[in-house]
């Protein structure tokens, strides 16, 4: 009431102030009405266009380690230069405004405007159709991005290209994510970026984890490789708006144990505005890193095995050896080396395999993508004569009894044996052979004669069954062949010629080098048919992990040869003579290593490839003779002979094994002294 009393006193200044205050209140009320009532729908629509996008974040893949903890496969940081397009919006709009066509208009001007100096020339924007506006908008965006890429290219001194189609696809489908313009930059360019490009608007570094194989081609077939696949795995959400680049394992350890290595992807929520630009983000669920897989492989032995195969390639006109080698602990079943040649670099698959590398992997003759140690099926050749010898001994063969190997009339100083109407040629000279000499010189006639005696071949087939020839071992690498071996019911109905072929490791039988490593281990360890072991344990990453390691059991016996210790000892002594008795013509003497007594058996078998007859040369062995520990099996396609081509490879492998033992002993001694 006091205010009104003052107003009645006819005070002009107070009345003016009152009018001003009331006018202000009126403006405020009108503004509120406009915001709350008139513009309500616009604000609601704008709020609706601000929404969240979910992004799948790949987990860090677990490592693959050798038995000593040395790295076979790991992850390394990859630095990408990316554009954050939301930071370039002002530049997009300015470039669009500058490029918008304009027209000049001359109008009549009022007298007072001319008197004040106003011009009658005006600039006016040209009206454009919706299609023209869209085209000009894209032109402005592309120009800004292209200019930015050129700036980065100059600063990094590295040519970078702008792909308009790629940019449009990213803008339309992944606008909330950064747009990569330079991938996997090296250390030099990383330093240049930090020094010269850090202040460029919208430009920043992104760090990603990428699979890396530090030993390049070493154990490539065993490890397998990765291919792009960002799909959700079991236990993850199935729907995401965006999925960052991820990989899954293909073949080998990467494929067979992908679930353990892969880990659990995380999820983040990205807030985008009505134009789709990134406004902020929040982690909804963190990534769970994959677990490490520790193999039984010894990296030093693996590398030496592959090197030994490659060094023998000088014998071949193509300079590319095709073969495989397996090193196995005869007492535990641990695989210490599993090599296949030729090989490839699994790094070539990250991020995408090149046309050159793909052409190499697709070579029809070399077939470098094949794991020859497990996938290729070869006839065993004379290496299988060890099983025929065991069967004959178990059936009562006197190892000292002589068998007269007949002369081959058509070949000078060679021999043969006739089975029905079929003639089997022999490479040995005619004469009298006992079991020891027949194994040393690898006489076909002797073992065909012994194998076809009553009751022996049935035992041969039984030994093949106990070795599980014709069955997969089950290493879960998606690279394993079962081979072939006849069943007893089939054998009972076929001709003696078919049986004679099996007695010399040919005909209707095929094996893999890994299967022969199991057979050789059984000869060495007293008849135990072991399950080969590739995985030692699976453990969580980091020393503070709470989850206990999964340890795989050793010495898993799959079967037993079921033969006497006497029979095994006789065969072992004959295999020892094959490597040590040079005077008597032992075919495996090229494998001798000072200080190590090695038992071995060479072999050569025929195979048909694209209609052409070729051969496979073999050398199976174990050592040391006194207390067997290692089995070494080598197979080479189109070699000269088992003794000439494969035995020297085995020699180098044994030398590497001895060196590895010495190195490990020194390390163990140093650790013991420290403790």
C-alpha positions as CSV (number, residue, x, y, z in Angstrom):
1,X,0.0,0.0,0.0
2,X,3.0,2.3,0.6
3,X,3.9,2.1,-3.1
4,X,0.4,3.2,-4.2
5,X,0.4,6.0,-1.7
6,X,3.6,7.3,-3.2
7,X,2.2,7.0,-6.7
8,X,-0.8,9.2,-5.8
9,X,1.5,12.0,-4.9
10,X,2.1,12.7,-8.6
11,X,5.9,11.8,-8.6
12,X,6.8,11.5,-12.3
13,X,10.2,9.8,-11.6
14,X,8.6,7.2,-9.4
15,X,5.9,6.6,-11.9
16,X,8.5,6.1,-14.7
17,X,10.4,3.6,-12.6
18,X,7.2,1.7,-11.9
19,X,6.3,1.5,-15.6
20,X,9.8,0.2,-16.4
21,X,9.6,-2.5,-13.7
22,X,6.1,-3.6,-14.9
23,X,7.3,-3.6,-18.5
24,X,10.2,-5.9,-17.5
25,X,7.9,-8.3,-15.7
26,X,5.6,-8.4,-18.7
27,X,8.6,-9.3,-21.0
28,X,9.6,-12.0,-18.6
29,X,6.1,-13.4,-18.5
30,X,5.9,-13.4,-22.3
31,X,9.3,-15.2,-22.5
32,X,8.2,-17.9,-20.1
33,X,4.9,-18.3,-22.0
34,X,6.9,-18.6,-25.3
35,X,9.3,-21.2,-23.8
36,X,6.8,-23.3,-21.9
37,X,3.8,-23.1,-24.3
38,X,4.8,-22.1,-27.8
39,X,8.3,-23.8,-28.0
40,X,7.5,-26.8,-25.9
41,X,7.2,-29.1,-28.9
42,X,10.5,-28.0,-30.3
43,X,12.3,-28.7,-27.1
44,X,10.7,-32.0,-26.8
45,X,11.6,-32.9,-30.3
46,X,15.2,-31.8,-29.7
47,X,15.4,-33.9,-26.5
48,X,14.0,-36.9,-28.4
49,X,16.8,-36.6,-31.0
50,X,19.4,-36.7,-28.3
51,X,19.9,-40.4,-27.6
52,X,22.4,-43.0,-26.6
53,X,24.3,-45.4,-28.8
54,X,25.8,-48.6,-27.5
55,X,29.4,-49.5,-28.6
56,X,31.0,-53.0,-28.3
57,X,34.6,-52.7,-27.0
58,X,36.8,-55.7,-27.8
59,X,38.6,-57.4,-25.0
60,X,42.4,-57.8,-24.9
61,X,43.2,-61.2,-26.2
62,X,45.2,-63.6,-24.1
63,X,48.8,-64.5,-24.8
64,X,50.1,-67.8,-26.2
65,X,53.3,-68.8,-24.4
66,X,55.8,-71.7,-24.7
67,X,56.5,-74.0,-21.8
68,X,59.1,-71.6,-20.4
69,X,56.8,-68.6,-20.5
70,X,58.4,-67.2,-23.7
71,X,55.9,-65.4,-26.0
72,X,54.6,-66.9,-29.1
73,X,51.6,-64.6,-29.6
74,X,50.8,-61.4,-27.8
75,X,49.2,-58.0,-28.2
76,X,50.9,-54.7,-29.0
77,X,49.6,-51.1,-29.1
78,X,48.6,-49.7,-32.5
79,X,48.5,-46.0,-32.9
80,X,45.9,-44.5,-35.3
81,X,45.4,-40.9,-36.2
82,X,41.7,-40.1,-36.2
83,X,39.4,-37.2,-36.8
84,X,36.7,-36.4,-34.3
85,X,34.1,-35.0,-36.7
86,X,32.0,-33.2,-34.0
87,X,35.0,-30.9,-33.5
88,X,34.9,-29.9,-37.1
89,X,31.2,-28.9,-37.2
90,X,32.0,-25.1,-37.2
91,X,34.4,-25.6,-40.1
92,X,31.8,-27.6,-42.0
93,X,29.3,-24.7,-41.5
94,X,31.8,-22.0,-42.4
95,X,32.9,-23.8,-45.5
96,X,29.3,-24.4,-46.5
97,X,28.5,-20.7,-46.0
98,X,31.5,-19.6,-48.0
99,X,30.6,-22.0,-50.9
100,X,26.9,-21.0,-50.9
101,X,26.2,-19.2,-54.2
102,X,25.2,-15.6,-54.0
103,X,23.7,-13.0,-56.3
104,X,24.1,-9.2,-56.6
105,X,20.9,-7.1,-56.5
106,X,20.6,-3.4,-57.4
107,X,17.6,-1.6,-55.9
108,X,16.2,1.9,-55.8
109,X,17.3,3.7,-52.7
110,X,15.3,6.4,-50.8
111,X,16.7,9.9,-50.9
112,X,17.6,10.0,-47.2
113,X,19.5,6.7,-47.5
114,X,21.5,8.0,-50.4
115,X,22.1,11.2,-48.4
116,X,23.5,9.0,-45.6
117,X,25.8,7.2,-48.1
118,X,23.9,3.8,-48.3
119,X,24.6,1.7,-51.4
120,X,21.9,0.4,-53.6
121,X,23.9,-2.8,-54.3
122,X,23.0,-5.8,-52.1
123,X,24.2,-9.4,-51.9
124,X,21.6,-12.1,-51.6
125,X,21.8,-15.9,-51.2
126,X,20.6,-17.9,-54.2
127,X,17.7,-20.2,-53.4
128,X,18.7,-23.9,-53.8
129,X,16.8,-27.1,-54.1
130,X,17.0,-29.7,-51.4
131,X,19.3,-31.8,-53.6
132,X,21.6,-28.9,-54.2
133,X,21.8,-28.1,-50.5
134,X,22.7,-31.7,-49.8
135,X,25.4,-31.8,-52.5
136,X,26.9,-28.6,-51.3
137,X,26.9,-29.7,-47.7
138,X,28.8,-32.9,-48.6
139,X,31.2,-30.9,-50.6
140,X,31.9,-28.7,-47.6
141,X,32.4,-31.6,-45.3
142,X,34.7,-33.4,-47.7
143,X,36.7,-30.3,-48.3
144,X,37.3,-29.7,-44.6
145,X,38.3,-33.4,-44.0
146,X,40.5,-33.4,-47.1
147,X,42.3,-30.3,-46.0
148,X,42.8,-31.6,-42.5
149,X,44.2,-34.9,-43.9
150,X,46.6,-32.9,-46.1
151,X,47.8,-31.0,-43.1
152,X,48.5,-34.2,-41.1
153,X,50.2,-35.7,-44.2
154,X,52.6,-32.7,-44.4
155,X,53.4,-32.8,-40.8
156,X,54.0,-36.6,-40.7
157,X,55.8,-36.5,-44.0
158,X,53.8,-39.5,-45.0
159,X,51.4,-39.7,-47.9
160,X,47.8,-40.0,-46.7
161,X,44.9,-40.3,-49.1
162,X,41.3,-39.2,-48.7
163,X,38.6,-41.7,-49.8
164,X,35.3,-39.9,-50.3
165,X,33.2,-43.0,-50.4
166,X,34.8,-44.3,-47.2
167,X,34.2,-41.0,-45.5
168,X,30.6,-40.9,-46.5
169,X,30.0,-44.4,-45.3
170,X,31.5,-43.5,-41.9
171,X,29.6,-40.3,-41.6
172,X,26.3,-42.1,-42.4
173,X,26.8,-45.1,-40.2
174,X,29.3,-44.4,-37.5
175,X,29.2,-40.6,-37.0
176,X,29.6,-40.9,-33.2
177,X,32.9,-42.7,-33.6
178,X,36.3,-41.2,-34.6
179,X,37.2,-41.4,-38.3
180,X,40.6,-43.0,-38.8
181,X,42.9,-41.3,-41.4
182,X,46.2,-43.0,-40.7
183,X,46.5,-46.5,-39.2
184,X,49.4,-48.1,-37.4
185,X,51.8,-45.3,-37.5
186,X,55.4,-46.1,-36.6
187,X,57.5,-44.6,-33.7
188,X,58.9,-41.8,-35.9
189,X,55.5,-40.6,-37.1
190,X,54.2,-40.9,-33.5
191,X,56.9,-38.5,-32.3
192,X,56.2,-36.1,-35.2
193,X,52.5,-36.2,-34.4
194,X,53.0,-35.4,-30.8
195,X,55.4,-32.5,-31.7
196,X,53.5,-30.9,-34.7
197,X,49.9,-32.2,-34.9
198,X,48.7,-32.2,-31.4
199,X,47.0,-28.7,-31.8
200,X,45.2,-29.5,-35.0
201,X,41.5,-29.1,-34.5
202,X,39.6,-32.4,-34.4
203,X,42.8,-34.5,-34.8
204,X,43.8,-37.0,-32.1
205,X,45.6,-40.3,-31.5
206,X,43.7,-43.5,-30.8
207,X,45.4,-46.5,-29.2
208,X,44.1,-50.0,-30.0
209,X,45.3,-53.5,-29.2
210,X,46.4,-55.6,-32.1
211,X,47.5,-59.3,-32.3
212,X,51.3,-59.7,-32.8
213,X,53.4,-62.8,-33.4
214,X,57.0,-61.7,-32.4
215,X,58.6,-64.8,-33.9
216,X,56.9,-64.2,-37.3
217,X,56.8,-67.6,-39.1
218,X,57.8,-69.7,-36.1
219,X,55.0,-72.3,-35.2
220,X,52.7,-70.5,-37.6
221,X,50.6,-73.6,-38.4
222,X,50.4,-74.6,-34.7
223,X,49.3,-71.1,-33.6
224,X,46.9,-70.5,-36.4
225,X,45.8,-67.0,-37.2
226,X,42.9,-64.5,-36.8
227,X,40.3,-63.0,-39.0
228,X,38.0,-60.0,-38.5
229,X,34.9,-60.9,-36.7
230,X,33.1,-58.5,-34.3
231,X,30.1,-60.6,-33.6
232,X,29.1,-61.3,-30.0
233,X,30.2,-64.5,-28.3
234,X,28.4,-66.5,-25.7
235,X,27.6,-64.4,-22.6
236,X,27.7,-61.1,-24.4
237,X,24.9,-58.7,-25.3
238,X,23.7,-59.4,-28.8
239,X,22.7,-55.9,-29.9
240,X,25.1,-52.9,-30.3
241,X,24.7,-49.8,-32.4
242,X,28.4,-49.8,-33.2
243,X,31.0,-52.6,-33.0
244,X,34.7,-51.8,-32.9
245,X,37.0,-54.0,-34.9
246,X,37.5,-57.4,-33.3
247,X,39.0,-60.7,-34.4
248,X,38.4,-64.4,-33.8
249,X,40.8,-67.3,-34.1
250,X,41.0,-69.5,-37.2
251,X,42.7,-72.9,-37.0
252,X,45.5,-73.9,-34.6
253,X,45.6,-72.7,-31.0
254,X,44.0,-69.4,-31.9
255,X,41.0,-71.2,-33.3
256,X,40.7,-74.2,-31.0
257,X,41.0,-72.1,-27.8
258,X,39.4,-68.9,-29.1
259,X,36.8,-68.9,-26.3
260,X,39.6,-68.9,-23.6
261,X,41.8,-66.4,-25.5
262,X,39.1,-64.1,-26.6
263,X,37.9,-62.7,-23.3
264,X,34.6,-60.8,-22.7
265,X,33.9,-57.6,-24.7
266,X,32.9,-54.5,-22.8
267,X,30.1,-52.0,-23.5
268,X,30.0,-48.2,-23.5
269,X,27.1,-45.8,-24.0
270,X,27.7,-42.8,-26.3
271,X,25.4,-39.8,-26.1
272,X,24.8,-38.2,-29.5
273,X,22.9,-35.1,-30.4
274,X,20.1,-34.6,-33.0
275,X,22.7,-34.5,-35.8
276,X,24.4,-37.7,-34.6
277,X,27.6,-36.1,-33.3
278,X,29.3,-37.5,-30.2
279,X,28.4,-35.6,-27.0
280,X,29.7,-37.8,-24.2
281,X,30.1,-41.4,-23.2
282,X,30.0,-43.7,-20.2
283,X,31.3,-47.3,-19.6
284,X,28.4,-49.6,-19.0
285,X,30.5,-52.8,-18.5
286,X,34.3,-53.1,-18.6
287,X,36.1,-55.6,-20.8
288,X,37.3,-58.9,-19.3
289,X,40.7,-59.8,-20.8
290,X,41.2,-63.3,-22.3
291,X,43.3,-65.9,-20.6
292,X,46.8,-67.0,-21.5
293,X,47.4,-70.4,-23.0
294,X,50.7,-72.0,-22.1
295,X,51.8,-74.7,-24.5
296,X,54.1,-77.6,-24.1
297,X,56.2,-76.3,-27.0
298,X,59.8,-75.4,-26.3
299,X,60.5,-72.3,-28.4
300,X,64.2,-73.0,-28.8
301,X,63.5,-76.5,-30.0
302,X,60.7,-75.3,-32.3
303,X,62.9,-72.7,-33.9
304,X,65.8,-75.2,-34.4
305,X,63.4,-77.8,-35.9
306,X,62.1,-75.3,-38.5
307,X,65.6,-74.1,-39.2
308,X,66.8,-77.7,-39.8
309,X,63.9,-78.2,-42.3
310,X,64.8,-75.0,-44.2
311,X,68.5,-75.7,-44.3
312,X,67.8,-79.0,-46.0
313,X,65.9,-77.1,-48.7
314,X,69.1,-76.8,-50.7
315,X,68.5,-80.3,-52.0
316,X,65.4,-79.2,-53.8
317,X,65.3,-77.3,-57.1
318,X,62.5,-75.0,-55.9
319,X,64.5,-74.2,-52.8
320,X,61.3,-74.8,-50.8
321,X,61.1,-78.0,-48.8
322,X,57.8,-79.6,-48.2
323,X,57.7,-81.6,-45.0
324,X,57.1,-81.8,-41.3
325,X,58.9,-82.6,-38.1
326,X,57.6,-83.5,-34.6
327,X,59.5,-83.7,-31.3
328,X,57.6,-85.4,-28.5
329,X,58.4,-86.4,-24.9
330,X,58.0,-90.2,-24.9
331,X,57.1,-90.3,-21.2
332,X,54.6,-87.5,-20.8
333,X,53.2,-87.0,-24.4
334,X,54.3,-83.3,-24.4
335,X,54.9,-82.0,-27.9
336,X,58.0,-80.0,-27.8
337,X,58.0,-79.0,-31.5
338,X,55.5,-79.3,-34.3
339,X,56.9,-77.9,-37.5
340,X,55.5,-77.7,-41.1
341,X,57.2,-76.4,-44.2
342,X,56.8,-74.2,-46.1
343,X,55.4,-71.8,-43.6
344,X,53.8,-68.3,-43.5
345,X,53.6,-65.3,-41.3
346,X,50.4,-65.0,-39.3
347,X,51.0,-61.3,-38.8
348,X,50.0,-61.0,-42.5
349,X,46.3,-61.5,-41.5
350,X,46.2,-58.4,-39.3
351,X,44.3,-56.3,-40.2
352,X,43.7,-57.9,-43.7
353,X,45.8,-60.3,-45.8
354,X,47.4,-58.8,-48.8
355,X,46.9,-60.1,-52.4
356,X,50.6,-61.1,-52.5
357,X,50.4,-63.1,-49.3
358,X,47.1,-64.7,-50.4
359,X,48.7,-65.8,-53.7
360,X,51.5,-67.4,-51.8
361,X,49.1,-69.3,-49.5
362,X,47.1,-70.5,-52.5
363,X,50.1,-72.0,-54.3
364,X,48.7,-75.4,-55.4
365,X,52.1,-77.2,-55.3
366,X,53.6,-75.8,-52.1
367,X,50.4,-75.5,-50.1
368,X,52.0,-73.5,-47.3
369,X,48.6,-73.2,-45.4
370,X,48.6,-76.9,-44.7
371,X,49.9,-78.2,-41.4
372,X,51.8,-81.1,-42.8
373,X,52.5,-82.5,-39.3
374,X,48.8,-83.2,-38.6
375,X,46.9,-82.7,-41.9
376,X,48.9,-84.5,-44.5
377,X,48.3,-88.2,-44.8
378,X,51.4,-90.1,-46.0
379,X,52.1,-93.8,-46.3
380,X,54.4,-94.8,-43.6
381,X,56.9,-96.7,-45.7
382,X,59.6,-98.7,-44.0
383,X,59.0,-97.0,-40.6
384,X,56.1,-99.4,-40.2
385,X,58.4,-102.4,-40.4
386,X,59.0,-101.8,-36.7
387,X,55.4,-102.9,-36.0
388,X,55.6,-105.9,-38.3
389,X,58.8,-106.9,-36.4
390,X,56.9,-106.7,-33.1
391,X,54.0,-108.7,-34.5
392,X,56.3,-111.4,-35.8
393,X,58.3,-111.6,-32.6
394,X,55.1,-111.9,-30.6
395,X,54.1,-114.7,-32.9
396,X,57.3,-116.6,-32.3
397,X,59.8,-115.3,-34.8
398,X,63.4,-116.1,-34.0
399,X,65.3,-112.8,-34.4
400,X,68.5,-114.7,-35.2
401,X,67.0,-116.9,-37.9
402,X,68.2,-116.2,-41.4
403,X,65.9,-115.6,-44.3
404,X,67.4,-115.8,-47.8
405,X,66.4,-112.8,-49.8
406,X,66.1,-113.8,-53.5
407,X,67.8,-112.1,-56.4
408,X,65.8,-109.9,-58.7
409,X,66.5,-111.3,-62.2
410,X,65.7,-108.0,-63.9
411,X,67.9,-105.7,-61.7
412,X,71.6,-106.1,-61.0
413,X,72.5,-106.6,-57.3
414,X,68.9,-106.1,-56.2
415,X,66.4,-108.5,-54.7
416,X,62.7,-109.3,-54.7
417,X,59.9,-111.5,-53.3
418,X,57.0,-113.0,-55.2
419,X,53.6,-113.1,-53.5
420,X,51.2,-115.1,-55.7
421,X,51.5,-113.5,-59.1
422,X,52.8,-110.2,-57.8
423,X,56.4,-109.2,-57.5
424,X,57.7,-106.8,-54.8
425,X,61.0,-105.3,-55.5
426,X,63.6,-104.8,-52.8
427,X,66.4,-102.2,-52.6
428,X,68.8,-104.4,-50.6
429,X,71.3,-106.8,-52.1
430,X,70.3,-110.5,-52.1
431,X,71.5,-112.7,-49.3
432,X,70.8,-113.9,-45.8
433,X,69.1,-111.5,-43.4
434,X,68.2,-111.8,-39.7
435,X,65.8,-109.3,-38.0
436,X,68.6,-106.9,-37.0
437,X,70.1,-106.7,-40.5
438,X,66.7,-106.5,-42.2
439,X,65.8,-103.4,-40.1
440,X,69.2,-101.8,-40.6
441,X,69.1,-102.2,-44.3
442,X,65.3,-102.0,-44.6
443,X,64.6,-105.2,-46.5
444,X,61.1,-105.4,-48.1
445,X,61.4,-109.1,-48.8
446,X,62.2,-110.0,-45.2
447,X,59.3,-108.2,-43.7
448,X,56.8,-109.3,-46.3
449,X,57.9,-112.9,-45.7
450,X,57.6,-112.4,-41.9
451,X,54.3,-110.6,-42.0
452,X,52.6,-113.2,-44.2
453,X,53.3,-116.1,-41.9
454,X,50.3,-117.5,-40.2
455,X,48.8,-115.3,-37.5
456,X,51.3,-112.5,-37.9
457,X,49.3,-110.1,-40.1
458,X,46.3,-110.2,-37.7
459,X,48.7,-109.0,-35.0
460,X,49.9,-106.3,-37.3
461,X,46.4,-105.1,-37.7
462,X,45.8,-105.3,-34.0
463,X,48.9,-103.1,-33.4
464,X,47.5,-100.5,-35.9
465,X,44.2,-100.5,-34.0
466,X,46.0,-100.1,-30.6
467,X,47.9,-97.1,-32.1
468,X,44.5,-95.7,-33.3
469,X,45.7,-95.3,-36.9
470,X,42.7,-94.2,-38.9
471,X,41.4,-92.1,-36.0
472,X,42.0,-88.5,-35.1
473,X,44.0,-87.8,-32.0
474,X,41.7,-84.9,-30.9
475,X,43.8,-81.9,-30.4
476,X,41.0,-79.5,-31.2
477,X,43.0,-77.4,-33.8
478,X,40.7,-78.0,-36.8
479,X,43.7,-79.2,-38.8
480,X,43.9,-82.9,-38.1
481,X,43.5,-85.8,-40.5
482,X,42.6,-89.3,-39.3
483,X,44.6,-91.3,-41.8
484,X,43.6,-94.7,-43.0
485,X,44.2,-98.2,-41.7
486,X,42.3,-101.5,-42.6
487,X,40.0,-103.2,-40.1
488,X,40.4,-106.9,-39.4
489,X,37.1,-107.8,-41.0
490,X,38.3,-106.3,-44.3
491,X,41.7,-107.9,-44.1
492,X,40.2,-111.4,-43.9
493,X,38.6,-111.0,-47.3
494,X,41.5,-109.4,-49.3
495,X,44.5,-110.9,-51.2
496,X,48.0,-111.6,-49.8
497,X,49.3,-108.8,-52.1
498,X,47.3,-106.3,-50.1
499,X,48.7,-107.6,-46.8
500,X,52.2,-107.5,-48.4
501,X,51.9,-103.8,-49.1
502,X,50.9,-103.0,-45.5
503,X,53.9,-105.0,-44.3
504,X,56.2,-102.4,-46.0
505,X,54.1,-99.4,-45.0
506,X,52.2,-98.9,-48.3
507,X,48.9,-99.9,-49.9
508,X,45.7,-99.1,-48.0
509,X,47.2,-97.2,-45.1
510,X,48.0,-93.5,-44.4
511,X,49.4,-91.8,-41.3
512,X,50.4,-88.3,-40.2
513,X,53.8,-87.4,-38.8
514,X,52.2,-86.8,-35.4
515,X,50.7,-90.4,-35.5
516,X,54.1,-91.8,-36.2
517,X,55.5,-89.7,-33.3
518,X,53.0,-91.5,-31.0
519,X,54.1,-94.9,-32.5
520,X,57.8,-94.1,-32.0
521,X,57.1,-93.0,-28.4
522,X,55.4,-96.3,-27.7
523,X,58.5,-98.1,-29.0
524,X,60.6,-96.0,-26.6
525,X,58.5,-96.0,-23.4
526,X,57.6,-99.7,-23.1
527,X,54.5,-99.8,-25.2
528,X,52.4,-97.0,-23.8
529,X,50.3,-95.3,-26.6
530,X,50.1,-91.7,-25.2
531,X,47.8,-88.9,-26.0
532,X,49.9,-86.1,-27.3
533,X,49.7,-82.9,-25.2
534,X,49.9,-79.4,-26.7
535,X,48.5,-77.4,-23.8
536,X,50.2,-77.2,-20.4
537,X,47.8,-74.9,-18.7
538,X,45.4,-72.0,-19.2
539,X,45.8,-69.1,-16.8
540,X,44.5,-65.6,-16.2
541,X,46.5,-62.6,-17.2
542,X,48.2,-60.8,-14.4
543,X,49.8,-62.0,-11.2
544,X,46.9,-60.8,-9.1
545,X,44.3,-62.9,-10.9
546,X,41.9,-64.7,-8.6
547,X,40.9,-67.4,-11.0
548,X,43.0,-70.6,-10.6
549,X,44.9,-71.9,-13.6
550,X,43.5,-74.9,-15.5
551,X,46.3,-77.4,-15.6
552,X,46.2,-80.2,-18.2
553,X,47.2,-83.6,-17.0
554,X,50.4,-85.3,-18.3
555,X,51.1,-88.9,-19.3
556,X,47.6,-89.7,-20.5
557,X,47.7,-93.3,-21.8
558,X,45.3,-93.9,-24.6
559,X,46.2,-97.5,-25.2
560,X,49.0,-100.1,-24.9
561,X,50.8,-102.0,-27.6
562,X,50.4,-105.2,-25.5
563,X,53.7,-106.7,-26.5
564,X,56.5,-108.1,-24.3
565,X,59.5,-106.1,-23.0
566,X,61.7,-108.7,-24.8
567,X,60.1,-107.9,-28.2
568,X,60.4,-104.2,-27.7
569,X,64.1,-104.5,-26.6
570,X,65.0,-106.5,-29.7
571,X,63.4,-103.9,-32.0
572,X,65.1,-101.1,-30.1
573,X,68.5,-102.7,-30.4
574,X,68.0,-103.1,-34.2
575,X,67.0,-99.4,-34.5
576,X,70.1,-98.5,-32.5
577,X,72.2,-100.5,-35.0
578,X,70.6,-98.7,-37.9
579,X,72.2,-95.4,-36.7
580,X,75.4,-96.7,-35.2
581,X,76.5,-99.7,-37.3
582,X,77.9,-98.0,-40.4
583,X,79.9,-101.0,-41.5
584,X,76.8,-103.2,-41.8
585,X,75.1,-100.5,-43.9
586,X,72.8,-98.9,-41.3
587,X,70.7,-96.4,-43.2
588,X,70.3,-93.9,-40.4
589,X,73.9,-93.2,-39.6
590,X,73.6,-89.6,-40.8
591,X,71.7,-88.8,-37.5
592,X,74.6,-89.6,-35.1
593,X,75.3,-87.0,-32.4
594,X,78.3,-87.2,-30.1
595,X,77.4,-88.2,-26.6
596,X,73.8,-89.3,-27.6
597,X,72.8,-92.8,-28.6
598,X,69.9,-92.6,-31.0
599,X,67.5,-95.4,-32.2
600,X,66.1,-94.8,-35.6
601,X,64.3,-96.2,-38.7
602,X,64.4,-94.7,-42.2
603,X,61.6,-95.1,-44.7
604,X,60.6,-94.2,-48.2
605,X,57.0,-94.5,-49.5
606,X,55.2,-93.8,-52.7
607,X,52.3,-91.5,-53.0
608,X,50.1,-90.3,-55.9
609,X,49.7,-86.5,-56.4
610,X,47.6,-85.3,-59.3
611,X,48.0,-88.6,-61.0
612,X,51.8,-88.5,-60.7
613,X,53.8,-90.9,-58.5
614,X,56.0,-89.2,-56.0
615,X,57.7,-90.3,-52.8
616,X,57.7,-89.4,-49.1
617,X,60.9,-89.9,-47.1
618,X,60.9,-90.6,-43.4
619,X,63.1,-90.9,-40.4
620,X,61.6,-91.9,-37.0
621,X,63.8,-92.0,-33.9
622,X,64.1,-91.7,-30.2
623,X,66.9,-91.0,-27.7
624,X,68.8,-91.5,-25.5
625,X,68.8,-95.3,-26.0
626,X,69.5,-96.0,-22.3
627,X,66.7,-93.9,-20.9
628,X,64.5,-92.7,-23.8
629,X,63.1,-89.2,-23.4
630,X,62.6,-87.7,-26.9
631,X,61.0,-88.9,-30.1
632,X,61.9,-87.1,-33.3
633,X,60.0,-87.8,-36.5
634,X,60.8,-86.1,-39.8
635,X,58.9,-86.4,-43.1
636,X,60.0,-84.8,-46.4
637,X,58.1,-84.9,-49.7
638,X,60.2,-85.9,-52.7
639,X,63.3,-86.4,-50.7
640,X,66.3,-88.5,-51.9
641,X,65.9,-91.0,-49.1
642,X,65.1,-91.3,-45.4
643,X,68.7,-91.6,-44.5
644,X,70.0,-89.0,-46.9
645,X,67.3,-86.3,-46.5
646,X,65.5,-86.8,-43.2
647,X,68.3,-88.2,-40.9
648,X,70.4,-85.0,-41.2
649,X,67.4,-82.9,-40.2
650,X,66.9,-85.1,-37.1
651,X,70.6,-84.8,-36.2
652,X,70.3,-81.0,-36.0
653,X,67.1,-81.3,-34.0
654,X,68.8,-83.5,-31.4
655,X,71.8,-81.1,-31.2
656,X,69.3,-78.3,-30.5
657,X,67.6,-80.4,-27.8
658,X,71.0,-81.0,-26.1
659,X,71.7,-77.3,-26.3
660,X,68.3,-76.5,-24.8
661,X,68.9,-78.9,-22.0
662,X,72.3,-77.3,-21.2
663,X,70.7,-73.8,-21.3
664,X,67.9,-74.8,-19.0
665,X,70.3,-76.5,-16.6
666,X,72.4,-73.3,-16.3
667,X,69.2,-71.2,-15.7
668,X,68.0,-73.6,-13.1
669,X,71.4,-73.5,-11.4
670,X,71.4,-69.7,-11.4
671,X,68.0,-69.6,-9.8
672,X,69.0,-72.1,-7.2
673,X,72.0,-70.1,-6.2
674,X,69.9,-66.9,-6.0
675,X,67.4,-68.6,-3.7
